[in-house]
Amino acid sequence: MTKEEQATGMIDKYLDLLRIKKAEDRDKEIDNQLRATKIKLETLGVVTDQLTID
């Protein structure tokens, strides 16, 4: 991964956190971001079934 790709990923993460902070319905925003991120991971071949926190 190049430095530019890493920077882009961090910018995306930062913007996601800002969206959560500003959202009227934070739970809905978090659910939307989780859904989008899961799709991206699965598109890259990452199995997400075991990626949980209890």
Beta strands, then each sheet from edge to edge (+ up, - down):
end
